[in-house]
Structures are given as C-alpha cells and as structure tokens.
Amino acid sequence: MPKMKTKSGAKKRFVVRAGGSIKRSQAFKRHILTKKTTKCKRQLRGTAEVHATNTASVRAMMPYA
C-alpha cells in the first residue's frame, strides 16, 4: 500500500497540539487594513483553535499529523 499524501496547503496552515486540538492562524489580517478599526486588528492577533465541525476535514488532509 503506498503512503498517503499530506495536503501541502494544510501542513503550512495547521499545527496539531499535544492534546490533539488543531491550531490555526487568524484570517482577515493580510491586506485592506486601512478600513479596519484598531480594535478589530488587535483582536485578530495570535492563533485560534479549529472548530469542532471542521476538525475531521482538517485531519483528513493531514493523515500523519
């Protein structure tokens, strides 16, 4: 049986934590920042956890993670 391939876009975007949850970065912080408020940009800092409804699809993209 051949090895399964990991989706290269997913391995760049997600990290599996030790407890099994999946860490992701925040979206909407790359461009068109002039119309966004300072509060909005500040709250988009840092990382978040992948929602439980999307966890199965992310795990399918990263079979060995």
PDBQT receptor file of N, H, CA, C and O in Angstrom, charges set to zero:
ATOM      1  N   MET A   1       0.845  -1.179   0.000  1.00  0.00    +0.000 N 
ATOM      2  CA  MET A   1       0.000   0.000   0.000  1.00  0.00    +0.000 C 
ATOM      3  C   MET A   1       0.893   1.246   0.000  1.00  0.00    +0.000 C 
ATOM      4  O   MET A   1       1.792   1.346   0.835  1.00  0.00    +0.000 OA
ATOM      5  N   PRO A   2       0.671   2.184  -0.903  1.00  0.00    +0.000 N 
ATOM      6  CA  PRO A   2       1.507   3.384  -0.908  1.00  0.00    +0.000 C 
ATOM      7  C   PRO A   2       1.154   4.327   0.240  1.00  0.00    +0.000 C 
ATOM      8  O   PRO A   2       0.078   4.250   0.832  1.00  0.00    +0.000 OA
ATOM      9  N   LYS A   3       2.081   5.200   0.524  1.00  0.00    +0.000 N 
ATOM     10  H   LYS A   3       2.955   5.262   0.043  1.00  0.00    +0.000 HD
ATOM     11  CA  LYS A   3       1.845   6.186   1.570  1.00  0.00    +0.000 C 
ATOM     12  C   LYS A   3       0.790   7.186   1.114  1.00  0.00    +0.000 C 
ATOM     13  O   LYS A   3       0.673   7.482  -0.076  1.00  0.00    +0.000 OA
ATOM     14  N   MET A   4       0.024   7.704   2.072  1.00  0.00    +0.000 N 
ATOM     15  H   MET A   4       0.119   7.464   3.038  1.00  0.00    +0.000 HD
ATOM     16  CA  MET A   4      -0.945   8.757   1.767  1.00  0.00    +0.000 C 
ATOM     17  C   MET A   4      -0.223  10.091   1.741  1.00  0.00    +0.000 C 
ATOM     18  O   MET A   4       0.699  10.320   2.523  1.00  0.00    +0.000 OA
ATOM     19  N   LYS A   5      -0.640  10.967   0.845  1.00  0.00    +0.000 N 
ATOM     20  H   LYS A   5      -1.390  10.780   0.209  1.00  0.00    +0.000 HD
ATOM     21  CA  LYS A   5      -0.010  12.276   0.755  1.00  0.00    +0.000 C 
ATOM     22  C   LYS A   5      -0.722  13.270   1.657  1.00  0.00    +0.000 C 
ATOM     23  O   LYS A   5      -1.948  13.264   1.768  1.00  0.00    +0.000 OA
ATOM     24  N   THR A   6       0.065  14.122   2.298  1.00  0.00    +0.000 N 
ATOM     25  H   THR A   6       1.061  14.126   2.208  1.00  0.00    +0.000 HD
ATOM     26  CA  THR A   6      -0.461  15.237   3.070  1.00  0.00    +0.000 C 
ATOM     27  C   THR A   6      -0.711  16.401   2.136  1.00  0.00    +0.000 C 
ATOM     28  O   THR A   6       0.114  16.687   1.268  1.00  0.00    +0.000 OA
ATOM     29  N   LYS A   7      -1.852  17.087   2.302  1.00  0.00    +0.000 N 
ATOM     30  H   LYS A   7      -2.523  16.855   3.007  1.00  0.00    +0.000 HD
ATOM     31  CA  LYS A   7      -2.121  18.289   1.505  1.00  0.00    +0.000 C 
ATOM     32  C   LYS A   7      -1.123  19.359   1.912  1.00  0.00    +0.000 C 
ATOM     33  O   LYS A   7      -1.051  19.734   3.082  1.00  0.00    +0.000 OA
ATOM     34  N   SER A   8      -0.354  19.849   0.951  1.00  0.00    +0.000 N 
ATOM     35  H   SER A   8      -0.413  19.545   0.000  1.00  0.00    +0.000 HD
ATOM     36  CA  SER A   8       0.733  20.778   1.285  1.00  0.00    +0.000 C 
ATOM     37  C   SER A   8       0.201  22.114   1.787  1.00  0.00    +0.000 C 
ATOM     38  O   SER A   8       0.873  22.783   2.573  1.00  0.00    +0.000 OA
ATOM     39  N   GLY A   9      -0.991  22.520   1.351  1.00  0.00    +0.000 N 
ATOM     40  H   GLY A   9      -1.537  21.977   0.713  1.00  0.00    +0.000 HD
ATOM     41  CA  GLY A   9      -1.579  23.752   1.875  1.00  0.00    +0.000 C 
ATOM     42  C   GLY A   9      -1.973  23.617   3.331  1.00  0.00    +0.000 C 
ATOM     43  O   GLY A   9      -1.879  24.574   4.100  1.00  0.00    +0.000 OA
ATOM     44  N   ALA A  10      -2.417  22.426   3.711  1.00  0.00    +0.000 N 
ATOM     45  H   ALA A  10      -2.494  21.649   3.086  1.00  0.00    +0.000 HD
ATOM     46  CA  ALA A  10      -2.845  22.203   5.093  1.00  0.00    +0.000 C 
ATOM     47  C   ALA A  10      -1.657  22.144   6.042  1.00  0.00    +0.000 C 
ATOM     48  O   ALA A  10      -1.742  22.636   7.168  1.00  0.00    +0.000 OA
ATOM     49  N   LYS A  11      -0.540  21.543   5.599  1.00  0.00    +0.000 N 
ATOM     50  H   LYS A  11      -0.472  21.143   4.685  1.00  0.00    +0.000 HD
ATOM     51  CA  LYS A  11       0.600  21.438   6.512  1.00  0.00    +0.000 C 
ATOM     52  C   LYS A  11       1.233  22.793   6.772  1.00  0.00    +0.000 C 
ATOM     53  O   LYS A  11       1.908  22.975   7.785  1.00  0.00    +0.000 OA
ATOM     54  N   LYS A  12       1.023  23.763   5.856  1.00  0.00    +0.000 N 
ATOM     55  H   LYS A  12       0.475  23.616   5.033  1.00  0.00    +0.000 HD
ATOM     56  CA  LYS A  12       1.523  25.116   6.082  1.00  0.00    +0.000 C 
ATOM     57  C   LYS A  12       0.631  25.914   7.024  1.00  0.00    +0.000 C 
ATOM     58  O   LYS A  12       1.089  26.867   7.655  1.00  0.00    +0.000 OA
ATOM     59  N   ARG A  13      -0.638  25.532   7.124  1.00  0.00    +0.000 N 
ATOM     60  H   ARG A  13      -1.011  24.758   6.612  1.00  0.00    +0.000 HD
ATOM     61  CA  ARG A  13      -1.608  26.345   7.845  1.00  0.00    +0.000 C 
ATOM     62  C   ARG A  13      -1.997  25.826   9.219  1.00  0.00    +0.000 C 
ATOM     63  O   ARG A  13      -2.438  26.604  10.065  1.00  0.00    +0.000 OA
ATOM     64  N   PHE A  14      -1.843  24.531   9.462  1.00  0.00    +0.000 N 
ATOM     65  H   PHE A  14      -1.485  23.899   8.775  1.00  0.00    +0.000 HD
ATOM     66  CA  PHE A  14      -2.337  23.937  10.705  1.00  0.00    +0.000 C 
ATOM     67  C   PHE A  14      -1.206  23.232  11.455  1.00  0.00    +0.000 C 
ATOM     68  O   PHE A  14      -0.273  22.703  10.851  1.00  0.00    +0.000 OA
ATOM     69  N   VAL A  15      -1.315  23.237  12.789  1.00  0.00    +0.000 N 
ATOM     70  H   VAL A  15      -2.073  23.667  13.280  1.00  0.00    +0.000 HD
ATOM     71  CA  VAL A  15      -0.381  22.518  13.661  1.00  0.00    +0.000 C 
ATOM     72  C   VAL A  15      -1.221  21.743  14.665  1.00  0.00    +0.000 C 
ATOM     73  O   VAL A  15      -2.132  22.300  15.278  1.00  0.00    +0.000 OA
ATOM     74  N   VAL A  16      -0.921  20.464  14.834  1.00  0.00    +0.000 N 
ATOM     75  H   VAL A  16      -0.181  20.011  14.335  1.00  0.00    +0.000 HD
ATOM     76  CA  VAL A  16      -1.629  19.643  15.804  1.00  0.00    +0.000 C 
ATOM     77  C   VAL A  16      -0.922  19.768  17.149  1.00  0.00    +0.000 C 
ATOM     78  O   VAL A  16       0.279  19.516  17.254  1.00  0.00    +0.000 OA
ATOM     79  N   ARG A  17      -1.664  20.153  18.164  1.00  0.00    +0.000 N 
ATOM     80  H   ARG A  17      -2.639  20.358  18.079  1.00  0.00    +0.000 HD
ATOM     81  CA  ARG A  17      -1.106  20.317  19.508  1.00  0.00    +0.000 C 
ATOM     82  C   ARG A  17      -0.971  18.967  20.200  1.00  0.00    +0.000 C 
ATOM     83  O   ARG A  17      -1.469  17.953  19.710  1.00  0.00    +0.000 OA
ATOM     84  N   ALA A  18      -0.295  18.966  21.336  1.00  0.00    +0.000 N 
ATOM     85  H   ALA A  18       0.110  19.789  21.734  1.00  0.00    +0.000 HD
ATOM     86  CA  ALA A  18      -0.046  17.725  22.075  1.00  0.00    +0.000 C 
ATOM     87  C   ALA A  18      -1.347  17.094  22.556  1.00  0.00    +0.000 C 
ATOM     88  O   ALA A  18      -1.452  15.870  22.624  1.00  0.00    +0.000 OA
ATOM     89  N   GLY A  19      -2.329  17.909  22.887  1.00  0.00    +0.000 N 
ATOM     90  H   GLY A  19      -2.244  18.904  22.831  1.00  0.00    +0.000 HD
ATOM     91  CA  GLY A  19      -3.602  17.383  23.363  1.00  0.00    +0.000 C 
ATOM     92  C   GLY A  19      -4.517  16.891  22.263  1.00  0.00    +0.000 C 
ATOM     93  O   GLY A  19      -5.557  16.295  22.543  1.00  0.00    +0.000 OA
ATOM     94  N   GLY A  20      -4.148  17.129  21.013  1.00  0.00    +0.000 N 
ATOM     95  H   GLY A  20      -3.303  17.613  20.785  1.00  0.00    +0.000 HD
ATOM     96  CA  GLY A  20      -4.951  16.660  19.891  1.00  0.00    +0.000 C 
ATOM     97  C   GLY A  20      -5.723  17.744  19.182  1.00  0.00    +0.000 C 
ATOM     98  O   GLY A  20      -6.225  17.517  18.081  1.00  0.00    +0.000 OA
ATOM     99  N   SER A  21      -5.834  18.930  19.785  1.00  0.00    +0.000 N 
ATOM    100  H   SER A  21      -5.426  19.115  20.679  1.00  0.00    +0.000 HD
ATOM    101  CA  SER A  21      -6.531  20.020  19.113  1.00  0.00    +0.000 C 
ATOM    102  C   SER A  21      -5.634  20.583  18.013  1.00  0.00    +0.000 C 
ATOM    103  O   SER A  21      -4.418  20.392  18.018  1.00  0.00    +0.000 OA
ATOM    104  N   ILE A  22      -6.267  21.281  17.071  1.00  0.00    +0.000 N 
ATOM    105  H   ILE A  22      -7.255  21.436  17.066  1.00  0.00    +0.000 HD
ATOM    106  CA  ILE A  22      -5.546  21.792  15.906  1.00  0.00    +0.000 C 
ATOM    107  C   ILE A  22      -5.517  23.312  15.986  1.00  0.00    +0.000 C 
ATOM    108  O   ILE A  22      -6.548  23.964  16.151  1.00  0.00    +0.000 OA
ATOM    109  N   LYS A  23      -4.312  23.859  15.865  1.00  0.00    +0.000 N 
ATOM    110  H   LYS A  23      -3.475  23.329  15.731  1.00  0.00    +0.000 HD
ATOM    111  CA  LYS A  23      -4.104  25.299  15.957  1.00  0.00    +0.000 C 
ATOM    112  C   LYS A  23      -4.104  25.898  14.557  1.00  0.00    +0.000 C 
ATOM    113  O   LYS A  23      -3.551  25.314  13.625  1.00  0.00    +0.000 OA
ATOM    114  N   ARG A  24      -4.725  27.061  14.410  1.00  0.00    +0.000 N 
ATOM    115  H   ARG A  24      -5.175  27.536  15.167  1.00  0.00    +0.000 HD
ATOM    116  CA  ARG A  24      -4.758  27.775  13.131  1.00  0.00    +0.000 C 
ATOM    117  C   ARG A  24      -4.473  29.243  13.376  1.00  0.00    +0.000 C 
ATOM    118  O   ARG A  24      -4.567  29.729  14.502  1.00  0.00    +0.000 OA
ATOM    119  N   SER A  25      -4.122  29.948  12.298  1.00  0.00    +0.000 N 
ATOM    120  H   SER A  25      -4.046  29.553  11.382  1.00  0.00    +0.000 HD
ATOM    121  CA  SER A  25      -3.905  31.390  12.420  1.00  0.00    +0.000 C 
ATOM    122  C   SER A  25      -5.183  32.125  12.062  1.00  0.00    +0.000 C 
ATOM    123  O   SER A  25      -6.079  31.559  11.435  1.00  0.00    +0.000 OA
ATOM    124  N   GLN A  26      -5.265  33.375  12.458  1.00  0.00    +0.000 N 
ATOM    125  H   GLN A  26      -4.538  33.835  12.967  1.00  0.00    +0.000 HD
ATOM    126  CA  GLN A  26      -6.453  34.176  12.195  1.00  0.00    +0.000 C 
ATOM    127  C   GLN A  26      -6.470  34.666  10.753  1.00  0.00    +0.000 C 
ATOM    128  O   GLN A  26      -5.424  34.955  10.171  1.00  0.00    +0.000 OA
ATOM    129  N   ALA A  27      -7.651  34.757  10.190  1.00  0.00    +0.000 N 
ATOM    130  H   ALA A  27      -8.501  34.523  10.662  1.00  0.00    +0.000 HD
ATOM    131  CA  ALA A  27      -7.817  35.275   8.834  1.00  0.00    +0.000 C 
ATOM    132  C   ALA A  27      -8.128  36.771   8.882  1.00  0.00    +0.000 C 
ATOM    133  O   ALA A  27      -8.315  37.336   9.959  1.00  0.00    +0.000 OA
ATOM    134  N   PHE A  28      -8.184  37.406   7.714  1.00  0.00    +0.000 N 
ATOM    135  H   PHE A  28      -8.032  36.947   6.839  1.00  0.00    +0.000 HD
ATOM    136  CA  PHE A  28      -8.584  38.817   7.539  1.00  0.00    +0.000 C 
ATOM    137  C   PHE A  28      -7.580  39.797   8.123  1.00  0.00    +0.000 C 
ATOM    138  O   PHE A  28      -7.970  40.868   8.589  1.00  0.00    +0.000 OA
ATOM    139  N   LYS A  29      -6.288  39.456   8.109  1.00  0.00    +0.000 N 
ATOM    140  H   LYS A  29      -5.971  38.586   7.731  1.00  0.00    +0.000 HD
ATOM    141  CA  LYS A  29      -5.274  40.342   8.677  1.00  0.00    +0.000 C 
ATOM    142  C   LYS A  29      -4.182  40.671   7.662  1.00  0.00    +0.000 C 
ATOM    143  O   LYS A  29      -3.155  41.230   8.047  1.00  0.00    +0.000 OA
ATOM    144  N   ARG A  30      -4.362  40.348   6.383  1.00  0.00    +0.000 N 
ATOM    145  H   ARG A  30      -5.196  39.894   6.070  1.00  0.00    +0.000 HD
ATOM    146  CA  ARG A  30      -3.293  40.455   5.406  1.00  0.00    +0.000 C 
ATOM    147  C   ARG A  30      -3.276  41.771   4.635  1.00  0.00    +0.000 C 
ATOM    148  O   ARG A  30      -2.214  42.367   4.459  1.00  0.00    +0.000 OA
ATOM    149  N   HIS A  31      -4.431  42.230   4.176  1.00  0.00    +0.000 N 
ATOM    150  H   HIS A  31      -5.294  41.745   4.319  1.00  0.00    +0.000 HD
ATOM    151  CA  HIS A  31      -4.456  43.429   3.338  1.00  0.00    +0.000 C 
ATOM    152  C   HIS A  31      -5.786  44.144   3.545  1.00  0.00    +0.000 C 
ATOM    153  O   HIS A  31      -6.669  43.641   4.240  1.00  0.00    +0.000 OA
ATOM    154  N   ILE A  32      -5.922  45.307   2.944  1.00  0.00    +0.000 N 
ATOM    155  H   ILE A  32      -5.205  45.716   2.379  1.00  0.00    +0.000 HD
ATOM    156  CA  ILE A  32      -7.082  46.204   3.131  1.00  0.00    +0.000 C 
ATOM    157  C   ILE A  32      -7.269  46.479   4.622  1.00  0.00    +0.000 C 
ATOM    158  O   ILE A  32      -8.360  46.317   5.168  1.00  0.00    +0.000 OA
ATOM    159  N   LEU A  33      -6.180  46.899   5.264  1.00  0.00    +0.000 N 
ATOM    160  H   LEU A  33      -5.293  47.031   4.820  1.00  0.00    +0.000 HD
ATOM    161  CA  LEU A  33      -6.219  47.117   6.704  1.00  0.00    +0.000 C 
ATOM    162  C   LEU A  33      -6.623  48.541   7.071  1.00  0.00    +0.000 C 
ATOM    163  O   LEU A  33      -6.904  48.823   8.236  1.00  0.00    +0.000 OA
ATOM    164  N   THR A  34      -6.653  49.441   6.089  1.00  0.00    +0.000 N 
ATOM    165  H   THR A  34      -6.424  49.212   5.143  1.00  0.00    +0.000 HD
ATOM    166  CA  THR A  34      -6.931  50.836   6.422  1.00  0.00    +0.000 C 
ATOM    167  C   THR A  34      -8.375  51.035   6.863  1.00  0.00    +0.000 C 
ATOM    168  O   THR A  34      -8.648  51.895   7.700  1.00  0.00    +0.000 OA
ATOM    169  N   LYS A  35      -9.291  50.265   6.323  1.00  0.00    +0.000 N 
ATOM    170  H   LYS A  35      -9.069  49.566   5.643  1.00  0.00    +0.000 HD
ATOM    171  CA  LYS A  35     -10.697  50.430   6.700  1.00  0.00    +0.000 C 
ATOM    172  C   LYS A  35     -11.073  49.648   7.952  1.00  0.00    +0.000 C 
ATOM    173  O   LYS A  35     -12.183  49.799   8.463  1.00  0.00    +0.000 OA
ATOM    174  N   LYS A  36     -10.165  48.815   8.451  1.00  0.00    +0.000 N 
ATOM    175  H   LYS A  36      -9.264  48.692   8.035  1.00  0.00    +0.000 HD
ATOM    176  CA  LYS A  36     -10.442  48.050   9.658  1.00  0.00    +0.000 C 
ATOM    177  C   LYS A  36     -10.006  48.844  10.876  1.00  0.00    +0.000 C 
ATOM    178  O   LYS A  36      -8.975  49.517  10.863  1.00  0.00    +0.000 OA
ATOM    179  N   THR A  37     -10.807  48.755  11.925  1.00  0.00    +0.000 N 
ATOM    180  H   THR A  37     -11.645  48.208  11.936  1.00  0.00    +0.000 HD
ATOM    181  CA  THR A  37     -10.507  49.518  13.128  1.00  0.00    +0.000 C 
ATOM    182  C   THR A  37      -9.318  48.899  13.863  1.00  0.00    +0.000 C 
ATOM    183  O   THR A  37      -8.957  47.745  13.636  1.00  0.00    +0.000 OA
ATOM    184  N   THR A  38      -8.727  49.688  14.741  1.00  0.00    +0.000 N 
ATOM    185  H   THR A  38      -9.021  50.626  14.926  1.00  0.00    +0.000 HD
ATOM    186  CA  THR A  38      -7.600  49.213  15.538  1.00  0.00    +0.000 C 
ATOM    187  C   THR A  38      -8.032  48.063  16.437  1.00  0.00    +0.000 C 
ATOM    188  O   THR A  38      -7.283  47.106  16.636  1.00  0.00    +0.000 OA
ATOM    189  N   LYS A  39      -9.242  48.160  16.979  1.00  0.00    +0.000 N 
ATOM    190  H   LYS A  39      -9.851  48.937  16.817  1.00  0.00    +0.000 HD
ATOM    191  CA  LYS A  39      -9.756  47.094  17.834  1.00  0.00    +0.000 C 
ATOM    192  C   LYS A  39      -9.891  45.785  17.063  1.00  0.00    +0.000 C 
ATOM    193  O   LYS A  39      -9.555  44.716  17.571  1.00  0.00    +0.000 OA
ATOM    194  N   CYS A  40     -10.383  45.880  15.842  1.00  0.00    +0.000 N 
ATOM    195  H   CYS A  40     -10.656  46.749  15.428  1.00  0.00    +0.000 HD
ATOM    196  CA  CYS A  40     -10.557  44.686  15.009  1.00  0.00    +0.000 C 
ATOM    197  C   CYS A  40      -9.213  44.036  14.712  1.00  0.00    +0.000 C 
ATOM    198  O   CYS A  40      -9.076  42.817  14.815  1.00  0.00    +0.000 OA
ATOM    199  N   LYS A  41      -8.228  44.837  14.345  1.00  0.00    +0.000 N 
ATOM    200  H   LYS A  41      -8.339  45.827  14.261  1.00  0.00    +0.000 HD
ATOM    201  CA  LYS A  41      -6.905  44.295  14.021  1.00  0.00    +0.000 C 
ATOM    202  C   LYS A  41      -6.224  43.709  15.258  1.00  0.00    +0.000 C 
ATOM    203  O   LYS A  41      -5.522  42.701  15.164  1.00  0.00    +0.000 OA
ATOM    204  N   ARG A  42      -6.427  44.330  16.401  1.00  0.00    +0.000 N 
ATOM    205  H   ARG A  42      -6.997  45.148  16.478  1.00  0.00    +0.000 HD
ATOM    206  CA  ARG A  42      -5.833  43.836  17.638  1.00  0.00    +0.000 C 
ATOM    207  C   ARG A  42      -6.435  42.485  18.022  1.00  0.00    +0.000 C 
ATOM    208  O   ARG A  42      -5.720  41.597  18.487  1.00  0.00    +0.000 OA
ATOM    209  N   GLN A  43      -7.733  42.327  17.832  1.00  0.00    +0.000 N 
ATOM    210  H   GLN A  43      -8.314  43.048  17.455  1.00  0.00    +0.000 HD
ATOM    211  CA  GLN A  43      -8.386  41.078  18.202  1.00  0.00    +0.000 C 
ATOM    212  C   GLN A  43      -8.078  39.944  17.232  1.00  0.00    +0.000 C 
ATOM    213  O   GLN A  43      -8.312  38.778  17.551  1.00  0.00    +0.000 OA
ATOM    214  N   LEU A  44      -7.558  40.271  16.057  1.00  0.00    +0.000 N 
ATOM    215  H   LEU A  44      -7.368  41.219  15.798  1.00  0.00    +0.000 HD
ATOM    216  CA  LEU A  44      -7.188  39.242  15.093  1.00  0.00    +0.000 C 
ATOM    217  C   LEU A  44      -5.770  38.728  15.294  1.00  0.00    +0.000 C 
ATOM    218  O   LEU A  44      -5.333  37.846  14.555  1.00  0.00    +0.000 OA
ATOM    219  N   ARG A  45      -5.039  39.252  16.273  1.00  0.00    +0.000 N 
ATOM    220  H   ARG A  45      -5.394  39.969  16.874  1.00  0.00    +0.000 HD
ATOM    221  CA  ARG A  45      -3.691  38.779  16.551  1.00  0.00    +0.000 C 
ATOM    222  C   ARG A  45      -3.731  37.362  17.121  1.00  0.00    +0.000 C 
ATOM    223  O   ARG A  45      -4.746  36.909  17.650  1.00  0.00    +0.000 OA
ATOM    224  N   GLY A  46      -2.611  36.692  16.996  1.00  0.00    +0.000 N 
ATOM    225  H   GLY A  46      -1.786  37.060  16.566  1.00  0.00    +0.000 HD
ATOM    226  CA  GLY A  46      -2.476  35.401  17.648  1.00  0.00    +0.000 C 
ATOM    227  C   GLY A  46      -3.124  34.270  16.882  1.00  0.00    +0.000 C 
ATOM    228  O   GLY A  46      -3.418  34.398  15.693  1.00  0.00    +0.000 OA
ATOM    229  N   THR A  47      -3.344  33.165  17.564  1.00  0.00    +0.000 N 
ATOM    230  H   THR A  47      -3.105  33.060  18.530  1.00  0.00    +0.000 HD
ATOM    231  CA  THR A  47      -3.858  31.962  16.950  1.00  0.00    +0.000 C 
ATOM    232  C   THR A  47      -5.190  31.577  17.566  1.00  0.00    +0.000 C 
ATOM    233  O   THR A  47      -5.597  32.111  18.597  1.00  0.00    +0.000 OA
ATOM    234  N   ALA A  48      -5.857  30.640  16.913  1.00  0.00    +0.000 N 
ATOM    235  H   ALA A  48      -5.526  30.206  16.075  1.00  0.00    +0.000 HD
ATOM    236  CA  ALA A  48      -7.135  30.132  17.404  1.00  0.00    +0.000 C 
ATOM    237  C   ALA A  48      -7.154  28.629  17.184  1.00  0.00    +0.000 C 
ATOM    238  O   ALA A  48      -6.246  28.064  16.574  1.00  0.00    +0.000 OA
ATOM    239  N   GLU A  49      -8.196  27.994  17.688  1.00  0.00    +0.000 N 
ATOM    240  H   GLU A  49      -8.934  28.453  18.183  1.00  0.00    +0.000 HD
ATOM    241  CA  GLU A  49      -8.353  26.553  17.534  1.00  0.00    +0.000 C 
ATOM    242  C   GLU A  49      -9.355  26.286  16.426  1.00  0.00    +0.000 C 
ATOM    243  O   GLU A  49     -10.337  27.013  16.276  1.00  0.00    +0.000 OA
ATOM    244  N   VAL A  50      -9.102  25.239  15.652  1.00  0.00    +0.000 N 
ATOM    245  H   VAL A  50      -8.304  24.649  15.774  1.00  0.00    +0.000 HD
ATOM    246  CA  VAL A  50     -10.034  24.850  14.600  1.00  0.00    +0.000 C 
ATOM    247  C   VAL A  50     -11.324  24.379  15.262  1.00  0.00    +0.000 C 
ATOM    248  O   VAL A  50     -11.292  23.631  16.239  1.00  0.00    +0.000 OA
ATOM    249  N   HIS A  51     -12.461  24.822  14.723  1.00  0.00    +0.000 N 
ATOM    250  H   HIS A  51     -12.488  25.430  13.930  1.00  0.00    +0.000 HD
ATOM    251  CA  HIS A  51     -13.766  24.481  15.294  1.00  0.00    +0.000 C 
ATOM    252  C   HIS A  51     -14.013  22.978  15.185  1.00  0.00    +0.000 C 
ATOM    253  O   HIS A  51     -13.492  22.316  14.287  1.00  0.00    +0.000 OA
ATOM    254  N   ALA A  52     -14.804  22.458  16.097  1.00  0.00    +0.000 N 
ATOM    255  H   ALA A  52     -15.227  22.996  16.826  1.00  0.00    +0.000 HD
ATOM    256  CA  ALA A  52     -15.056  21.017  16.147  1.00  0.00    +0.000 C 
ATOM    257  C   ALA A  52     -15.719  20.500  14.879  1.00  0.00    +0.000 C 
ATOM    258  O   ALA A  52     -15.514  19.344  14.510  1.00  0.00    +0.000 OA
ATOM    259  N   THR A  53     -16.505  21.324  14.206  1.00  0.00    +0.000 N 
ATOM    260  H   THR A  53     -16.672  22.264  14.506  1.00  0.00    +0.000 HD
ATOM    261  CA  THR A  53     -17.170  20.879  12.985  1.00  0.00    +0.000 C 
ATOM    262  C   THR A  53     -16.205  20.742  11.817  1.00  0.00    +0.000 C 
ATOM    263  O   THR A  53     -16.514  20.045  10.850  1.00  0.00    +0.000 OA
ATOM    264  N   ASN A  54     -15.037  21.390  11.879  1.00  0.00    +0.000 N 
ATOM    265  H   ASN A  54     -14.785  21.956  12.664  1.00  0.00    +0.000 HD
ATOM    266  CA  ASN A  54     -14.056  21.325  10.808  1.00  0.00    +0.000 C 
ATOM    267  C   ASN A  54     -12.866  20.421  11.127  1.00  0.00    +0.000 C 
ATOM    268  O   ASN A  54     -12.009  20.200  10.271  1.00  0.00    +0.000 OA
ATOM    269  N   THR A  55     -12.809  19.909  12.330  1.00  0.00    +0.000 N 
ATOM    270  H   THR A  55     -13.505  20.089  13.025  1.00  0.00    +0.000 HD
ATOM    271  CA  THR A  55     -11.646  19.137  12.751  1.00  0.00    +0.000 C 
ATOM    272  C   THR A  55     -11.463  17.874  11.907  1.00  0.00    +0.000 C 
ATOM    273  O   THR A  55     -10.336  17.523  11.560  1.00  0.00    +0.000 OA
ATOM    274  N   ALA A  56     -12.552  17.194  11.577  1.00  0.00    +0.000 N 
ATOM    275  H   ALA A  56     -13.468  17.479  11.859  1.00  0.00    +0.000 HD
ATOM    276  CA  ALA A  56     -12.455  15.941  10.820  1.00  0.00    +0.000 C 
ATOM    277  C   ALA A  56     -11.896  16.178   9.429  1.00  0.00    +0.000 C 
ATOM    278  O   ALA A  56     -11.096  15.378   8.944  1.00  0.00    +0.000 OA
ATOM    279  N   SER A  57     -12.299  17.255   8.781  1.00  0.00    +0.000 N 
ATOM    280  H   SER A  57     -12.949  17.905   9.175  1.00  0.00    +0.000 HD
ATOM    281  CA  SER A  57     -11.805  17.520   7.427  1.00  0.00    +0.000 C 
ATOM    282  C   SER A  57     -10.341  17.932   7.445  1.00  0.00    +0.000 C 
ATOM    283  O   SER A  57      -9.596  17.604   6.521  1.00  0.00    +0.000 OA
ATOM    284  N   VAL A  58      -9.915  18.654   8.491  1.00  0.00    +0.000 N 
ATOM    285  H   VAL A  58     -10.520  18.921   9.241  1.00  0.00    +0.000 HD
ATOM    286  CA  VAL A  58      -8.505  19.033   8.590  1.00  0.00    +0.000 C 
ATOM    287  C   VAL A  58      -7.648  17.802   8.858  1.00  0.00    +0.000 C 
ATOM    288  O   VAL A  58      -6.555  17.679   8.306  1.00  0.00    +0.000 OA
ATOM    289  N   ARG A  59      -8.132  16.888   9.699  1.00  0.00    +0.000 N 
ATOM    290  H   ARG A  59      -9.021  16.989  10.148  1.00  0.00    +0.000 HD
ATOM    291  CA  ARG A  59      -7.388  15.664   9.971  1.00  0.00    +0.000 C 
ATOM    292  C   ARG A  59      -7.270  14.781   8.718  1.00  0.00    +0.000 C 
ATOM    293  O   ARG A  59      -6.267  14.092   8.533  1.00  0.00    +0.000 OA
ATOM    294  N   ALA A  60      -8.291  14.806   7.870  1.00  0.00    +0.000 N 
ATOM    295  H   ALA A  60      -9.106  15.366   8.021  1.00  0.00    +0.000 HD
ATOM    296  CA  ALA A  60      -8.242  14.023   6.636  1.00  0.00    +0.000 C 
ATOM    297  C   ALA A  60      -7.175  14.582   5.673  1.00  0.00    +0.000 C 
ATOM    298  O   ALA A  60      -6.582  13.832   4.897  1.00  0.00    +0.000 OA
ATOM    299  N   MET A  61      -6.940  15.888   5.730  1.00  0.00    +0.000 N 
ATOM    300  H   MET A  61      -7.422  16.497   6.360  1.00  0.00    +0.000 HD
ATOM    301  CA  MET A  61      -5.926  16.492   4.873  1.00  0.00    +0.000 C 
ATOM    302  C   MET A  61      -4.522  16.220   5.399  1.00  0.00    +0.000 C 
ATOM    303  O   MET A  61      -3.553  16.300   4.644  1.00  0.00    +0.000 OA
ATOM    304  N   MET A  62      -4.402  15.898   6.694  1.00  0.00    +0.000 N 
ATOM    305  H   MET A  62      -5.189  15.833   7.307  1.00  0.00    +0.000 HD
ATOM    306  CA  MET A  62      -3.090  15.655   7.314  1.00  0.00    +0.000 C 
ATOM    307  C   MET A  62      -3.109  14.277   7.968  1.00  0.00    +0.000 C 
ATOM    308  O   MET A  62      -3.247  14.188   9.188  1.00  0.00    +0.000 OA
ATOM    309  N   PRO A  63      -2.973  13.195   7.192  1.00  0.00    +0.000 N 
ATOM    310  CA  PRO A  63      -3.173  11.856   7.768  1.00  0.00    +0.000 C 
ATOM    311  C   PRO A  63      -2.121  11.433   8.782  1.00  0.00    +0.000 C 
ATOM    312  O   PRO A  63      -2.400  10.575   9.619  1.00  0.00    +0.000 OA
ATOM    313  N   TYR A  64      -0.921  12.005   8.738  1.00  0.00    +0.000 N 
ATOM    314  H   TYR A  64      -0.694  12.702   8.058  1.00  0.00    +0.000 HD
ATOM    315  CA  TYR A  64       0.145  11.569   9.638  1.00  0.00    +0.000 C 
ATOM    316  C   TYR A  64       0.415  12.560  10.764  1.00  0.00    +0.000 C 
ATOM    317  O   TYR A  64       1.382  12.395  11.507  1.00  0.00    +0.000 OA
ATOM    318  N   ALA A  65      -0.411  13.573  10.902  1.00  0.00    +0.000 N 
ATOM    319  H   ALA A  65      -1.197  13.708  10.298  1.00  0.00    +0.000 HD
ATOM    320  CA  ALA A  65      -0.201  14.588  11.937  1.00  0.00    +0.000 C 
ATOM    321  C   ALA A  65      -0.771  14.114  13.266  1.00  0.00    +0.000 C 
ATOM    322  O   ALA A  65      -0.692  14.831  14.263  1.00  0.00    +0.000 OA
TER     323      ALA A  65
